[in-house]
Amino acid sequence: MSTFLRATEIPTQGARTPPASWYTSPVTYALELDRIFHKRWLSACRASDVINPGDYVVRTIGTESVIITRDSEGAVRAFHNVCRHRGTRLCADTKGHFASGIQCPYHAWTYALDGTLTGAPHMSGTEGFDRRDWPLHAVAAAEWEGWVFINLDRDPEPFASAFAPLISRFERFRLPTLEPARRIEYDVRANWKLIHQNYSECYHCSPVHPALVRLTPANSGENDLYDGPFLGGFMVITQPGGSMSMSGRACGVPVGDLPSDDLQRVYYYSIFPNMLLSLHPDYAMAHTMWPRAADLTHITCEWLFNPASFGDPSFDADDAVAFWDMTNAQDWRVCELSQLGVSSSAYTPGPYSARESLAAAFDAEVRRSLAG
C-alpha cells in the first residue's frame, strides 16, 4: 500500500537551488552525459514505434547514436549506429524500415536484425576474417508498460532491478494497450534539469498556469515516491468526471478499470533521467527529454488514449492536446527565463520552498549519480 505525503511533509533539510555551473557548464554537461545518460535506462520510444520486424527509430544521446528495431522473432534490439568496418553511421534517417537487413551506405556491409554480420563484400580473401567476429555493437534494451528503454552502459544494472519500484505500479492504467493520438516535438532553450525541477513542483502553478489551477488546485498534491530516481504522486481534479482539458471535461473513455479515487486524480511521475509520465483518468501523457547542450533540451510529448475512445463520437483528443500544449508553452517559457537567470553573474543559490521537496530530491539523485 502506497503512503502519500504532502510536499510540505517531506523534509528538504534546508536544501538550496544548485550552483549556476549545473545549468551552464559544458564540463558539467559532459559529466552528466557520461555518468547519467550513458549509464541509466533511458525511455527511447513507444514499443508501437517498432511494432514490426525491421521497423526502426534512431535516438541521439550526446555523440552516441542508437538504432532501435525489432528482429525476425519479434524481440526488441538496439545497436550503436556504427558499422564495424570503418565506423560509418549506418542510418541517417530518424525512423524507417529495414526491408532486408541493416546495410552500411559506404561499403555495403550488411547486418541481420539481430546484429550479426551477414554480408561483407570482397572480404573473403582477408586473412583471419570471420563474419561471426564482427556483429554490431549491441545496446541493452527492455520493454516496460508499452515503452522501449535502452542503456548504453556495457554492464548495465538489470532493468527489473533498476525499475523495481515501478514494475507493476501502473498496471491499472493499461498503458501498453493505449494508442497515440498526437505527438509534438519541442526545443527548449534550457537545461534538462530545470525542466525536471519545474515538473516536480506546483509552487509555480498559480502564477504560471491559471487554467490548470482552475481544474486542479495547486496545493492538492500528495506524493508517494519522494526519494531516489522516481518521484511523484497525484493532484486532485475538482470537477466530478473532469479531466485536464480545455473544456475541463473528460475527452475519452477511462484508460482502464480505475478505482473511484483515480477517476478524480492526475498522477505525475518523473522517471530519472529523461521521462515525465502523467496519468489522467482518460489519457496518459509522456514527455521524453533529450539534452542537446547545457542550455538546450529536445522534448517529445505524446498523448495516449484507450483504443475504445477512437470509436466514440464524442472523442476529442485535441481537447487534451491543446490544454497541455498551452501548459507546456508556459512551462518552457519560465524554464528558459530560469536558464537566462542562472547564467547571470548575479545568480546565487536560493532556498527551496517546503513545496519544492521533490525538486530537492531530484537534485540529490543527480548528485548521487555524478559522484559515481
Number of C-alpha atoms within 10 A of each C-alpha: 4 9 9 16 15 17 26 16 13 17 16 20 10 11 20 15 15 15 13 18 14 19 24 19 15 14 11 15 21 15 15 20 18 17 16 20 22 20 19 23 27 25 26 24 20 19 21 16 18 23 15 18 18 22 19 23 20 21 18 15 15 17 7 13 19 25 21 30 29 22 20 13 10 13 16 24 22 29 23 21 24 19 26 19 14 11 11 14 16 22 21 10 9 13 17 15 15 16 9 11 19 24 20 22 14 13 14 15 20 23 23 19 26 21 20 18 23 17 15 18 10 8 12 11 7 8 7 7 11 12 15 9 10 17 18 23 16 17 19 20 22 20 17 18 18 16 16 23 22 26 23 23 17 12 10 16 15 14 19 12 9 14 16 11 12 15 14 11 10 11 12 13 23 16 21 17 16 22 20 18 17 14 14 12 12 15 15 21 21 27 24 25 23 21 22 23 20 19 18 24 21 21 16 15 20 15 9 16 17 13 17 20 18 15 20 23 17 19 17 16 24 19 22 18 20 21 16 16 20 22 21 26 24 22 20 21 25 17 13 10 13 21 28 26 21 19 13 21 17 25 25 25 18 19 25 18 12 13 10 9 9 19 21 20 23 22 19 23 21 24 21 21 23 23 22 24 18 19 21 25 30 25 30 23 21 21 19 21 24 23 24 20 19 23 22 18 22 18 21 17 21 19 22 22 28 24 16 14 21 16 10 12 8 12 16 16 21 16 19 23 22 13 17 19 15 13 18 14 13 14 20 19 16 17 23 18 14 17 21 16 14 19 16 10 8 8 12 13 12 11 12 16 17 19 22 23 26 30 25 27 23 24 20 16 18 20 11 12 16 15 8 8
